[in-house]
């Protein structure tokens, strides 16, 4: 199960047709959206980490499909995906970690990024 990444370092610059709040992107314009996202981790040198998008706003991963899933043992993981969203259908960024010892944290100093581009209908 993943936890929603609520601290996004770079906000989307006043675009028409969407909003970003606490790790949830909500389009007011329906259509195909291309997402690129990055999360930076600290600690747990041997821990497996994963990032992905999921539909909804839950604080933990909601049931259903995980989009743009990428995992590995790295301090920064990025991914991208293209989704067709209805107007006002939210999508959120999630991260998960697996470790047998130590702890893994999310780096919060502008290390978590999201970009969204409307590709049309």
C-alpha positions, 0 to 999 in steps of 0.5 A, a space after each residue: 500500500 502506498 501513501 499519498 505524496 502531499 508535498 509537491 515542490 513545483 506547482 503548476 503555473 496558473 493553468 486553465 483547466 486544472 488545479 493541484 492541491 496536497 498531491 491531488 491533480 484535478 482537471 476541470 477540462 476532460 481529455 487526455 493528460 500526460 503526467 510526469 512525476 518525480 519523488 526523492 527519498 532519503 535513508 534505507 539504502 537497500 529499500 525497494 521504492 515505488 511511485 505511481 498515480 492512482 485515481 482518487 484523493 485517498 491518503 492511502 492508495 485506493 483500490 484499482 489500477 496504478 498508472 506509471 508504476 516505477 520501482 527500484 532501489 534509488 534515491 529519486 524515481 521518476 515516471 510518466 503516464 498518459 490518462 484520459 480523465 473526465 472533468 473533475 476526476 482527480 488523480 493523486 501521486 503515491 509512493 511505497 517502500 519495502 525495507 528489511 531494516 532502517 527507515 525510508 523518508 520522503 525528501 521535502 525540499 523541492 524534491 517532489 515534482 509533477 507536471 501535467 499537459 493537456 493533450 486534447 480530447 
